[in-house]
Amino acid sequence: MKKTKKKIHRKMTNTQKSTSGQMRHSNPKRHGSRKWRRIQRYFGIGLIVLVVLLLILLLIKLFKPEWLPGRHEEQAGEKFEAIEPEIDVELLTVNPYSRPGQPTSKITGIVVHYTANPGASAIDNRNYFEGLKDTHTTQASSNFIIGLEGEIIQCVPTWEVAYASNERNIDTISIECCHPDESGKFNDDTYRSMVQLCAWLCMKFELNEENVIRHHDVTGKICPKYFVENEEAWKKFKKDVGATLADF
C-alpha cells in the first residue's frame, strides 16, 4: 500500500509539473493575443472619437452657431442699405503688409485715426497702402479712408483685419481720416462723413457712440491729433454720432 501511494503521488507530481510547464509555455502567446486585442480596441475607439470631433468642427464651420464665441456678426437688410453712406469699394490686394486676409472676431469698437499726411486725398492714402505689398516698408492699412471732400473709400472688408489699431485690430473697424493741414483738424465735409460712417457702422454691429474710440485710447499715440489735443471736440464728435444714431 505504501509503495502504491508513493507511485500515485509520483505520477500526480509528474502530471502537475507537466501541466504547469504547458501553462508556462502557453501563457506568453495568450497574453500577447489579449494585448493585441486591447490595442485594436483602443485604436478603434480613438478613431471613432477623432471622426466625431472632425464632424463637429465641420458643422461649426458650415453653420456658425449663435453660441460660438468671437463670431463676426453684421446686421443687414433694407433698413441698413437705406442709411448706408456712399462708399467707393477699392479693396487692397491680399498681402502680408496691408491686407493679411485674417478674419476678425466679434466687432466691439470703431477706431478713428488721422492720416498724418496733410492735404493728401483718400485715394492717395489708399494707394500708399496698396504699394506696401511691393515696398515692404511697414505694415499699415485701414478698413475705410475718408477724404477731404467727404468721399469714403473702403480698403479692407469689415470682416477682415486691417493693420491700424495694434492689439485692437482683431475686434475693431478702423477709419483713417484726411485733413487739410498740420493741425489735424478735419474740414466740414470730412467731419460729416466721419459722423455718418461711424453711426452706420455702430448700427450694423449693434454698438453705440461709447464704442467709438481714438487710436490714442488704444496705444496713447497722438492720433487723431486734433481730437487728442482738443478733448471737447472729441466729446462733441461722439455726441454727434449718438444723435445720428438716434435719427436712424
CORLINQUI-V142813 format. One record per pair of residues at least 6 apart in sequence whose ideal C-beta (glycine too) atoms are under 8 Angstrom apart, sorted by the first residue. I is the first residue (numbers start at 1). J is the second residue. If there is no record, write none. Layout:
I&J ; I&J
This chain:
60&68 ; 64&71 ; 69&106 ; 70&105 ; 70&106 ; 71&105 ; 71&106 ; 72&103 ; 72&104 ; 72&105 ; 72&106 ; 72&107 ; 72&159 ; 73&106 ; 73&107 ; 73&205 ; 73&206 ; 74&107 ; 74&158 ; 74&159 ; 74&204 ; 74&205 ; 75&203 ; 75&204 ; 75&205 ; 75&206 ; 76&204 ; 80&200 ; 80&203 ; 80&204 ; 83&200 ; 83&203 ; 83&248 ; 84&200 ; 85&152 ; 85&193 ; 85&196 ; 85&197 ; 85&200 ; 86&151 ; 86&152 ; 87&144 ; 87&152 ; 87&153 ; 87&154 ; 88&151 ; 88&152 ; 88&153 ; 88&154 ; 89&153 ; 89&154 ; 90&123 ; 90&126 ; 90&153 ; 90&154 ; 90&155 ; 91&99 ; 91&154 ; 91&155 ; 91&156 ; 91&157 ; 92&98 ; 92&99 ; 92&126 ; 92&129 ; 92&130 ; 92&133 ; 92&141 ; 92&155 ; 92&156 ; 93&99 ; 93&130 ; 93&133 ; 94&100 ; 94&101 ; 95&132 ; 95&133 ; 96&133 ; 96&139 ; 97&132 ; 97&133 ; 97&135 ; 97&136 ; 97&138 ; 97&139 ; 97&140 ; 97&163 ; 98&129 ; 98&130 ; 98&132 ; 98&133 ; 98&139 ; 98&140 ; 98&141 ; 98&155 ; 98&156 ; 98&162 ; 98&163 ; 99&129 ; 99&141 ; 99&155 ; 99&156 ; 99&160 ; 99&162 ; 100&160 ; 100&161 ; 100&163 ; 101&160 ; 102&160 ; 102&161 ; 102&170 ; 103&159 ; 103&160 ; 103&161 ; 104&158 ; 104&159 ; 104&160 ; 104&161 ; 104&169 ; 104&170 ; 104&171 ; 105&170 ; 105&171 ; 106&171 ; 107&158 ; 107&171 ; 107&172 ; 107&173 ; 107&205 ; 107&207 ; 108&171 ; 108&172 ; 108&207 ; 108&211 ; 109&168 ; 109&171 ; 109&172 ; 109&173 ; 109&207 ; 109&211 ; 109&212 ; 109&213 ; 110&172 ; 110&173 ; 110&175 ; 110&198 ; 110&201 ; 110&202 ; 110&205 ; 110&207 ; 110&211 ; 110&212 ; 110&213 ; 111&164 ; 111&165 ; 111&168 ; 111&172 ; 111&173 ; 111&174 ; 111&175 ; 111&213 ; 111&214 ; 111&215 ; 111&218 ; 112&175 ; 112&177 ; 112&194 ; 112&198 ; 112&212 ; 112&213 ; 112&214 ; 112&215 ; 112&224 ; 112&227 ; 112&237 ; 113&142 ; 113&164 ; 113&165 ; 113&174 ; 113&175 ; 113&176 ; 113&177 ; 113&214 ; 113&215 ; 113&223 ; 113&224 ; 114&176 ; 114&177 ; 114&178 ; 114&179 ; 114&184 ; 114&186 ; 114&223 ; 114&224 ; 114&225 ; 114&226 ; 114&227 ; 115&125 ; 115&145 ; 115&176 ; 115&177 ; 115&178 ; 115&179 ; 116&184 ; 116&223 ; 116&225 ; 117&124 ; 117&125 ; 117&178 ; 118&179 ; 118&180 ; 118&181 ; 118&182 ; 119&148 ; 119&180 ; 119&181 ; 120&178 ; 121&147 ; 121&148 ; 121&178 ; 122&145 ; 122&146 ; 122&147 ; 122&148 ; 122&151 ; 122&152 ; 122&153 ; 122&178 ; 123&147 ; 123&153 ; 125&142 ; 125&145 ; 125&176 ; 125&178 ; 126&145 ; 126&153 ; 126&155 ; 129&140 ; 129&141 ; 129&142 ; 129&155 ; 132&138 ; 132&139 ; 132&140 ; 132&141 ; 139&163 ; 140&163 ; 140&164 ; 141&155 ; 141&156 ; 141&162 ; 141&163 ; 141&164 ; 141&174 ; 142&155 ; 142&156 ; 142&162 ; 142&164 ; 142&174 ; 142&175 ; 142&176 ; 143&154 ; 143&155 ; 143&156 ; 143&157 ; 143&158 ; 143&162 ; 143&164 ; 143&173 ; 143&174 ; 143&175 ; 144&152 ; 144&153 ; 144&154 ; 144&155 ; 144&173 ; 144&174 ; 144&175 ; 144&176 ; 144&197 ; 145&152 ; 145&153 ; 145&155 ; 145&175 ; 145&176 ; 145&177 ; 145&178 ; 146&152 ; 146&153 ; 146&175 ; 146&176 ; 146&177 ; 146&178 ; 146&190 ; 146&193 ; 146&194 ; 146&197 ; 147&153 ; 147&178 ; 147&190 ; 148&178 ; 148&179 ; 148&180 ; 148&187 ; 148&189 ; 148&190 ; 149&189 ; 150&189 ; 150&190 ; 150&192 ; 150&193 ; 151&193 ; 152&193 ; 152&197 ; 155&162 ; 156&162 ; 158&173 ; 158&201 ; 158&204 ; 161&169 ; 161&170 ; 162&169 ; 162&174 ; 163&169 ; 164&174 ; 164&176 ; 164&215 ; 165&172 ; 165&174 ; 165&215 ; 165&218 ; 165&219 ; 166&218 ; 166&219 ; 167&218 ; 168&218 ; 172&213 ; 173&201 ; 173&205 ; 175&194 ; 175&197 ; 175&198 ; 177&186 ; 177&190 ; 177&194 ; 177&224 ; 178&186 ; 178&190 ; 179&185 ; 179&186 ; 179&187 ; 179&190 ; 179&226 ; 180&187 ; 183&225 ; 183&226 ; 184&224 ; 184&225 ; 184&226 ; 184&229 ; 185&226 ; 186&194 ; 186&224 ; 186&226 ; 191&237 ; 194&237 ; 195&237 ; 195&240 ; 195&241 ; 195&244 ; 196&244 ; 198&209 ; 198&212 ; 198&241 ; 199&209 ; 199&241 ; 199&244 ; 199&245 ; 199&248 ; 200&248 ; 201&207 ; 202&208 ; 202&209 ; 202&211 ; 202&212 ; 202&241 ; 202&245 ; 203&245 ; 203&248 ; 208&242 ; 208&245 ; 209&238 ; 209&239 ; 209&241 ; 209&242 ; 209&245 ; 210&238 ; 212&237 ; 212&238 ; 212&241 ; 214&223 ; 214&224 ; 214&227 ; 214&228 ; 214&234 ; 215&221 ; 215&223 ; 215&224 ; 216&222 ; 216&223 ; 216&224 ; 216&227 ; 216&228 ; 222&228 ; 222&229 ; 226&233 ; 227&233 ; 227&234 ; 227&237 ; 228&234
